[in-house]
Amino acid sequence: MKRFLGFVKKEFLHIFRDFRSLIILFGIPTAQILIFGFVVSTDIKDAPVAFLDFSKDEVTQKISDKICSSGFFKRVDNLQSYDDIDKIFKKGKAKAVIVFGHDFGRDLISDGKATMSIIADGSEPNTATLITNYATAIVTDFNRELAGASAKGNLLIQPEVRMFYNPELKGHFMFVPGVITLILILICALMTSITITREKEFGTMEVLLVSPLKPIHIIVGKVLPYFILSFIDVIMILVLSWFAFDLPIKGSLILLLAETMLYILMSLSLGILISTVSKTMQQAIFMSFLGLMLPTILLSGFIFPIENMPKGYDWFSAIMPPRYFILILKNIMIKGTGFLYVWKETLILAAMTALFIGLSVRSFKLRLE
């Protein structure tokens, strides 16, 4: 028994001395409960909404105030015409637009009913459904208050719901861009990190490092095959999306492919960076899956709205490359926007790519010295 207890004690000491084992045992469960607890939420909080009020009377003002004071929505703009609706959706500044027609309050008093429109951005079907349901519930509650305060008791405001870009709220309008983003970053980063780590683990990397090839040539030679194969993957996914799901590409195909190549290059450079800090293939696989898959699904806006996340998670999401590529895909594929609407996200991805490549080349140079 004494030998057995001594053996168990030795195993405990071995685990506590290994920092990576402690992360697996305690870090991962803590991170997962915090991420799932705060991020995985079907509630709406401070969803950006704009108003197009042609009536500008007391009733429309009360409804607007009630919507914005609910805690579920925040006013981001007051529009002047119907043309502004498409513009604000393409810029991504609002998730929904509330429209009040001319003489809204007068029609309510004279006819006993009036109609308002709730127009949501259907490129994110889940969020659009939640927003329209919440807004409709607020209007229904306002109807009860109005009926109680009115002598007639039969005044009724009827909300009409419309969806921009995705009228039928098809789920693949959300899942296809998200899946493209997830597949590319996992395949590119995972395969590249494994390839280079395998060279290090088997000792063949030292042969490459002492060869006449420069570090940049080694890196390019390693990533070029995966760049070409990943680009073929994207084309296959787009073709399948077109024929299987009838998902159109409303914007420029050339711009979409150019943005995709930039994202592939960024993912490959990230994989190289992971390989420089991984000693074994198992570590590379672990870091690629844990560090990329869950954050991409939960923190990139793929499924759950970023606006719902607590402030700390919002900041963490800002350093996630998939967040920006999903916005680019949805803008080009679904909304049909051009480069002027995605230049900021493109610039961020380009800066990340340059950073990852620079760090990777520097790491290789250090190994040569």
N, C-alpha and C positions, 0 to 999 in steps of 0.2 A: 504493500500500500504506500509506503514511504517513497519508493522508487516511482510509483505511478503519480503521486502528488508532485514529486520533483519534476517529472516529465510535463505535467500539466502547467506547472509554474514556468517552465522553460518556454512552453508554447505561448503563454500570456506575454512573457517578456519579448518574445520574438515579434508578436503582433504589435505591441506597444512601441517597439523600436522602428517599425516600418510605417512611415508617415502615410503611404498610399493605402495601406490596410485600414488605418484609422479613418481615412476619408471614406472608404467604402462602407465601413461599419457604422459610422456615426454621421458623416457629412451628407451622404446621399439620402438617407431617410429624413434628415432635418430639412434638406433642400426641397425634397419632393413634397413633404407635408406643407411647407410654406408656399411653394409654387401652386400646388393644387388647391390649397385652401383659399388663397387670395385671387388667383388668376382665373381658375375654372369657375366662372360665374355666369349665370344667365340673366343677371339683373342689369338694368340700364342706369348709368350714373353720369350726369353732365354730358349727355349726348349733344353734340353741336347741331343746332337747328336755326334756320333762317325763316323770316316772315315776309310774305308778299301781301301787303294789306292795301287794297284799293279803296276800302271803305273808310278806314281810320276813324271809326266812331267809338262810343263808349263800350259797346258790347265786345267788339274785336279786341279792344285794349284789355278788358277784363279776362277774356279767354287767353290772350297772349301772356298776361301776367300769371294766370293760374298755371299754365303749362310750364313757364320758366321758374316759378317758385316751388314747383313740385319736388325739385332736387334731381329729377330724371333728365331734364333738358337744360341747356344754357343757350341763350340767344347769341349768335355770332354775327348776324348781319340783318339789315332791313333792305329787301330788294325793291327795285323800281319797276321791273317788267318781267314778263315770262322768259325772255331771252336770258335773264340773269340766272335762272334756275339751272340750266345746263352748264353755264360757266362755273357756278359755285360748286356743283357736283364734280366737275372735271378737275377743279383745283383741290378737291378733297377737304374743303373747309366746313362742309355741312353734311350731315347724314340724312336730313329731311328738310323739307320746306313746307310751311303752313301757308295756305293761300286763302284769303278772304276776298270774295267778289265785291263788285260795286254795290253800294246801298245794302250792305249785309244787315245792319241793325234795323233799317227801315223795313226790309222784307220780313224780318223776324216779327216785328210788331204788327205789320199790316196783314201778312199771310199766315202768321203763326208758325212759320218754319223758314229756315235758311240753310244753305249748303256751303260747307267749307271743304277744301281739299287738303289731304295729307299726302304729299309726294315724297317718296323715300328713294334712296339710292339702292337699287336692286342688285348691284354688283356684289353686295354682301348680303345674301338672302336671309341668314339668321338674324343679323342685326336689323335689317329692314323690317322683318316681321315683328320683332320685339318693339321697335320704335313705334310702328303704326298701332300695335296693340295697346301700348302704354298711352299714346296720344289719344286714341279712341276712348279709352277708359276715363281719361281726364275730362274729355268733352262730355261723356255720358254723366259723369258726376256733376259737371256744370249744368247740364240739362235738369238734373234733380233740384239743384239750388235755384235755377231759374223758374222752374214750375212752382216751387214753394213760395217764391217772392212775388210771382206775378198773380194778378187778380184773375187773369184768364185761365191760368193753370195748364194751358195746352201748348206752350211755346216749345219748339223743338229745333235743335241744331243737328243737322245730319252731316257727319263726316264722310267724305268720299276718298277712298284710298287708291293711290296710283303708284306704280313702280317704274322708275327710270331704268333703262338699259336691260332689265330682266323682268318683264311684265309677269311672266309665269312663275317667277321665283324658283327657277331650276337650280338644284343644288350643285350641279357640276360647274356653274359659273363661279362658285367659290372654291370647289375642290380641285379643279384642274390647275389653276395658277398655283395653288398651295402645294399640290403634289409635285408639279414641275420644280418648284423651289426646293422642296424637301429632297427629292430624288437627286437633283444635281449636286447639292451641297454634301449629301451623304456619300454618293458614289465618288465624286471628284476628291473630296477631302480624305475619305476613308481609303480609297485605292491608292492615292498618291502617298499618303502617310505609311501605309503598309509596305509599298514597294521600296521606298527609301529605307525604312526601318529594317526590312529584310536584308538589304545590302549591308547595313551596319551590324546586324545580328550575326550574319554569316561571315563577316570580315572582308567582304569584297568591296565595301565602300572605301577602305583604305587604299586599295589599288586604284580606284577612280581618282581619289584625292591627290595621289602622287603622279598622276598621268599629266600629259601636257595640256589637258582640257582645263579651262578656267571654271570657277564655281558656277558662273552664270550659264556656261555651256552644259554643264552636268545637269543643272536644274531644268533648263529648257528641254534637253534631251529626254529627261524623265517624264515631264508633264505633257509634251507634245502629243504622244499617242493617246493619252487619256482626254486631251482637249478635243481631238478629232472625233474620238468615239463618243464622248459626251454630247458633242454637237449633233452627231447622227441620232443619238437618243432623243434629243429635243425635237428634231424634225419628225421622228416617229411618233412622239407623243402628240404633237400638233396635228399630224395627219389623222391619228386615231381619234382625237377630240373632235375633229371636223366631221368624220364619217360616223363615228359611234354615238357622239353626243350632240352633234349639230351645233358645236360651239364655234361661232364665227371669229375671225380676226378683223375687227372693224378698222383698226389703225394700219399703219405702214408695216408690212411684213419685213422689209429691209431693216427698219428701226428695231423691230422686235428681235430679229436675229442678231443684230449688232449688240443690243443690250444683253441678250443671252450669252453671247461670246464673252462679254465683259464679266458677267456673273460666273461663268465657268472658269475663267482665268483667276478670278478672286478666290473661288472655292479650291482650285488647284494650289494656289499659293498658300492658302490656309492649311491645306494638307501637308505641304512641305514644312511649314512652320511647326505643325504638330509633330512631324517626324524628327525635327531637330531636338525636341525635348523628350522624346520617347526612346527608351533603351531597347524595348522588345516590341514585337508585333502585337502582343496582347495588350500592352499599354497603349499603343497607337489605336487599336480597335476600341478600347475602353474610352479613351479620350474623345475619339471621333463620335461614337454613338452617344455617350452621356453628355458631352459638351455641345453637340449640335442637334441631335434629334429632338429631345424634349424641349429645349428653348425654341427651336424652329416651330414646333407644333403649338406651343403654349404662349410664347412671348412675341411672336412676329406679327400678330394680327391675322394669322391664317384662319383660325376658328373663333377665337375670343377677342372682342374689341379691345384695343389698347386703351381707349378712353375709360374703360371700367377698372383698369389696374391701379393699385396704389402708386404713389409717386415714385417710390424706390424701384418698383418693377418697370415703370415707364422709362426711367433713366437706363435701366439695364437693357430694356428692349431697344433703346436708341443705338446701342453698340452692336446689335445683331444685324448682320448683312441681309438675311432673308426678309426682314421687315421692309426694306427698301425695294428689293426685287419684286416682292408680291405687289407693292403699289405700282411699280412699273408695268408688270404684266397686266394687272386689272385695267390700268389706264389705257394701254395700247390695245389690248385684245377686246375688252368689253366696252370701254367708253369711247374708243376711237380717237384718243388724243395724240398730239404730236410731241416732238422733243421739248417744246417750250413748257409743257406741263410736267415733265419728268427730269428736267435738267439737274435739279437739286439732288434727287436720289441717285442719278447717274454720277454726279460729281463725288458723292459720298462713297459709292462703290469703287470708283476709280482711285480715290484716296486710300481706301482700305486695301485695295490690290497692291498699290505702290508700297504701302507700309509693310504688308506681309512679305512681298518679294524682297524688299530691302532688308528686313530682319533675317530672312532665310539666307540670302547671299552673305550677310555679315556673319552668320553662324557658321557657314561653310568656310569662310576665310579664316575664322578663328581656329577651326579644326586643321587648317593647313599650316598654321604658324607653330 
